[in-house]
Amino acid sequence: MSMMLDTRMVSVADRPEYWSAGIAEHFFPMRVKSFGAPSFDAQLGGGGVGPLLIRSITGPPHRVERTQRMVASADPECFLLYLVRRGACRVEQDDRGCELRAGDVAIQDTSRPSSFEATLGIDVQVVTFPKWFLGGHAAAIGARAATRVVGAETPLVRMVAPLFASIARAADGGGVSGGDGEIAAELLSSIMRGLYVERVADRSSPLQARMRQYALAHLRDPDLGPERIARAHHVSTRYVHKLFAASGGVSAWIRDQRLEEAARELRETDHSVSQVAFSWGYGNAASFARAFRRAHGRSPRELRIAG
């Protein structure tokens, strides 16, 4: 592991303060409180994967708090995904809190006050997802902050835990950049959506799953929208809006799917940016480029160059 912080480099008396300052530098302002461990041995390591950051944290029992004032002073506008590998912790945000054990997953939103408490010695992997990278899914993901995903009961978590570890090892040192970094980041983003968007939608309503399949089959149709989906499924438009609320709204969901398909077309074909823009319902390349940058964090041409 590429070490960024190691409290063993300073005296025992200075370790909590050293850790607090270092964590603030590598993440954002927060307050660290030690639970009186005889020796505050803690380490932070990791690297970058495209626009994502992967960090490995090991340490004794301690509590980390992020107040409203700290949020106001600095907010990177990200989600933190915690994958606990050893020990236990408690994650809190808004009016929710959950206990995590080895193999469990939870997220926090950096834009709201929160706390993380390692109730036992902890070994946790933290993946930082910029909200812009998640596009229209950010609102639905944020609504599930501090909600436990139980690894032992969730096949997806069990399957991806080794993948997270493998990508973290690849990111160690200089990080993973270029095309490989973008592909790995997109893969982790898909997992994030699978855990916090698609899973909720599929469990909450089989009808919504059929609506999504219908919409995906008609993405190129210019009249695709909540009214058409409602007619096709014999429900009210209001009910369609309700089912898609957790995904950021039906129109936003359709837009995101179109932009995902546009990105795929740019990668896999030699169609011009203007051709791709028109084929996905945009009147001109400029408006398409603006929407594309908001969703993907870069222009259509930049995506194509990156491969």
N, C-alpha and C positions, 0 to 999 in steps of 0.2 A: 504494500500500500504506500502510495506517495504521501508522506507525512506533511501536513500543513500546520498542525498544532500538536504539541506533545508537552503536557505539563511536567513531565519528568525532567525537562530542560531547565526548570527554575526551582527555587527552594519550596519546601512544603508550604510555608506560610504565604507565599506569593501565588500559589497555584490557582485558587478560585478566581482571583482578580485577573490573572493572566488568561485563564480560560474565557472569562466573560468578555474581555476586550477582544480576544481573538475570534470568538464566535460572532461578535458584532461586526467585525471586519469582514469575515467570510460570508456572513448571511445578511444581517441587518441589526439595528439596535435591539437589545433585549437584556433582561435582568436575570442573572444566574444566582441561585441560592444553594449552597452546599448543605447536606444533612449531617455534617460533622464527620465525614469519613476520615480515618486517621491520616490517610495520604490521598489527596485528590488526584488520582492517576486517571487522566483522560487523554484520548487521542482523536484527532480529526484528519482524515485523508480523503483522497478522491481525485476526480478530474471532470472535464467537460465532454459532453456528447452532443455535437451540434449546438443547438440553443439551450440544451438542458445541462444541469449540473448534477453529478452524483457524488454524494458524500457518505463516508462511513464514519460513524461515531461510536466510540467505546468509552465508558466512564462509570463512576460509582453513583450511588443514589444522589440525585440533585433535582432541582426544579428550575425551569426556564419560563419566564413570564414576558409577555409582550403587551404593553399597555396602550391605551388610546393615544397618549402623547407620543409614544414611540412610533406608532403607526403613522401619525401625522408628520413626524420628523423625517421618516424615510420609509417608503413602501415600494418594493420592487415589483409589486403586482404579480405575485406568483402563487402557486399551490405547492405545498410541501407534502410529498407522499412518503409516509413512514412504513418501512417493512422491517419488523422486529425479527432479528436473528437469534438473539439470546436475551434472557432476562424478562423484565416486565416494565410497563410504563402506563401512564394515564394521560390522555390527550383531551383537552377541553377547549371549547369555542362556543360563543353565543350561549345558549342555555343547554348545551349538550356536553356530554363527557363519556368516554369509553375507556375500558381497561384493555390493554393489548398484551398478548403473550407471544412467545416465539411462533413465527409463521403468520401472524395477523398483520393487517394493513389498515391504515387510516390516513386521512388528509387534514391539512389546515390551510386556511386562507390568510396570506400575509396582510391583507387589507383590513382585518378585524382583530381586536384583542384576542389573545389566546394564551394557553399555558401547556407545557409539556413537563411531566414529572416522572423521572425514572425512580420507581418505587424499589427496584432492586438494581444490581449492577446491570448495565445495558450495553447491547451491541445492536445498533440499528443502522439501516441503510436509508438515506434520505435523498429523494429525487426531487429537484426543483423544476417545476413546469411553468414557464411564463404563460400568463393568461392568453396573450395574443396568439400563442402557438396552438391553443385549444379551440380558438375561434368561438363560434356560437354555442359550444358546449360548456363554456366556462360557468355560466349561471347555474346550470343543472348540477355541475360538479360541486360548485361552492355550496349549494344547498345541502350537501351531504357531508359537510365538514364535521370532524369529530364523531363520525359514525364508523363503528368497527366492522370490518370485513374479516370474517373468521377463516383463517387459512385452512384449518382442519376440515371445514365444511364447504369450502369453495374450491372446486377443481382448478379454476383459472389461476388462483393464487398459487396453488401447489405447483402448477405447471410453469408459471413464469418466474418463480423465485430463483431457480438456477439461471434463468436467462438474465435477470437483473444482476446477479452476482457475476456472470460472465461479462456483461457489458461494463460493469464497474471495474473489473480487472483490466479490460481493454482500455478503459478511460484513464487508468492509473498512469501517472507520469505526465506525458504531454497531452493527453486527451484524445478524443476521436473527432476529427474534423473532416471537411470535404464531403464527398458523396457518401462515404461510409457513416460519418457522423449524422448526416441528414436521414439516412435510411434507418439507423438505429433509433434516432429520436422519434421518427414517425411510428416505428414499431412500439415504442414505449407509450406514445400518445394514444395509439389504438387500444393498448391494454388499459390505459387510464379511462378511456371512454367505455370500454367493456365493463370495467368495475363499477363506474359511477353514473353511466347514462343508459346504455343499452340494457344492462341488467335490471335496473329499476323499471324501465319501460316494459320489458318483456314480462316481468312478474306482475306488474300492476294491471296490465290489460292485454289479453290476446288480441282484442280488436285493434289496439294500436299497432301491434306487430303486423297485422294484415294491412293496415293503412300505410305503414312504412314500406312494406313490400310493393303495394300499389304505386306509391309515390316514386319509388326507385325505378319502377318499370316505365314510368311516364315523365321522367325528369326533363326530357327535352321538349315536352309539350308546353307552349307558352302560356296556356290557360291553367296550368296546374297550380292549385292553391287550396285553401281550406274549404271553399265552397264546393269545388269539384270533388274533393275527397269526401266531403259530407254526403253529396248526392250519390256517389258510388257505393257508400256503405249505409245509406238509409238512416242517417243520424243528422242532428242539427249541426250547423257550423260552430255554434257555441260549444258543443260537446267535443268537437275536433280540437278547438283551441284549448280546452281543459286537458285533454289527453296529452297534448304536446307541450304543456306549460313547463314541465320539468326539463324539457330539452331546449328551453329558451324561446319557445313559440314555434308554430308550424311553419310560418314563412321563413324564419331564420334557419330552421332545420333544413328546409328545401334549398335555401341559398347555399348553406354549408355543403350539402351533398353535391350540388351542381359545381361548386368550386373545387371539391375533392376530385370529381370526375374531370374537370377542366385541367387540374394539375396532372392527372394520369395521362390525359391526351397530349399535354405538352411534353411529358417525358417519353411517351411511346410512339409519337408520330412526328412528322416534319411539318404539320400544319402551322401556318403563321399565327401569331398572337391574335390578329384581327379575325381570322377564320374561327379560332377557338372561341373568341369572345362572342361572335355572332351565333355560333352553334349552341351556346349556352344562354342565349337570351339577352345579351348586352348590346345596346345600340351602337356603341363605339368602343374602341380598344382602350381609351383613356379611363372610362368609367369601370371597365372590367379590371384594368390594372390596379385602380384604387381599391376595389373590393377584394381583389386577390391579395394585395399586400396586407390589408387588414386581417385577412384570414390566415395567411401563410407567413407573414413577416418579411416577405421579399417580393419582388416583381415577377411577372411571368417569365421575362427574359433571364432573370437571375436564376430562377428555378431550372430553366432549360440548360443554362450554362453549367450549373452544378451537376446536371445529369440525374 
